[in-house]
Amino acid sequence: MFRTLILLSFLLIGCATSPGSNEPKESTVIIETGERLIAQPPEGWQQVSLVNNMTLRVSDFIPASEDPAIWTTKISYESHRADQIEIDPLDLLAIDTQSAEKNCFATQQFNIYAGYENNYESAVQLLLCNENRNRQMGEIALIKAIRGNEHYYVIRLIRRIPPFSPGEHQLEDEEIASWARYMSRIYVCDDSEQHPCRSATFR
């Protein structure tokens, strides 16, 4: 686990100021005008739910091969109206930790990154739930929060696995590292020089 955290930190900090990529595939813009979240689910994933109203947008995606009722891996993209949330990204991620502490038999939480990406406050945490009390499954989540001027963005990448002892999960370091690389490419931009939009690719 210690090696995983070092690798995650290196990957995220190394990409914090460079959200672009030389890969040819173009990015998907979730918010199409003004402030934009540059993000895209992995190729071949299917959208399984959407909430879209004046204050909140949530899009959930899972691999095309999975059943929406019993998924094992999910990505959620959330955007909240910025004036609805007044805390910084680390404090926002702490809410996920508090929820896990209530719903899991044991949890571990690691702050992987906190700082600025493209001149927006952001933070990333790794959250481990050894067994969810309701689902009888373990969960590993990498969560990123970005505080924009117009919206507050939260991206959650969640994997459900069999219950495990704290610190003893069977998810490979390389898979978690690939999550970190994916998260490092997600960023927020607008039309100003302070928050420039660049191309980003997701594979």
C-alpha positions, 0 to 999 in steps of 0.5 A, a space after each residue: 500500500 505504501 508503494 501504491 501511495 508513492 506511485 499515486 502521488 508521483 503520477 498526480 503531482 507530475 501531471 497537475 500542471 500539464 493536463 494535456 496529452 500527445 495522444 490523438 484521441 480528442 476530449 469530451 467536454 461535459 459542460 459545453 459553454 463557459 466553464 468546462 470540465 474536460 473529462 471522458 469515460 473510458 472507451 466502450 463504457 455505457 452511461 447508466 444514469 443521468 441527473 440534470 437540473 438547475 443545481 446538480 448534474 450527475 452522469 454515471 458510467 460502467 463498462 459495457 460488459 457489466 450489468 447496471 444492477 450489479 456493477 463492479 466498476 463505475 465512474 461518476 461525474 458530478 457538477 454542483 453549482 458553486 454557490 451551493 458549496 462553500 468548503 474547499 476540496 479537501 473538506 468536501 472529500 472528507 464528507 465521503 470519508 465520513 459517509 464511508 465510516 458510517 457504512 463500512 466496518 473499517 475504512 482507510 483514507 489517504 489524501 493523495 494530492 491537494 493544490 491547484 490544477 490550471 489555477 483551480 483548487 483541487 484535491 484527490 483522495 484514495 478511500 478504502 472500505 473493507 466491507 460495506 455493511 449494506 452490500 457486503 462488498 469491499 470498495 476502493 474509490 479514487 475521488 477528485 474534487 475541483 472547485 471552479 468559479 461556476 461549478 464544483 466538480 467531483 469525479 469518483 472512480 469506484 471498484 467493488 471487490 470481495 471484503 478484505 482486511 484493512 490494507 489487504 485488498 487484492 487490487 493491483 498497484 498498476 490498476 490503481 496507478 492507471 486510475 491516477 493517470 486517468 484522474 490527472 487528465 481531468 481538469 477544468 478550464 474556461 475562455 480566460 488566460 488564467 484557466 486555458 483549455 487544452 486538448 486531453 485524451 482518455 484511454 
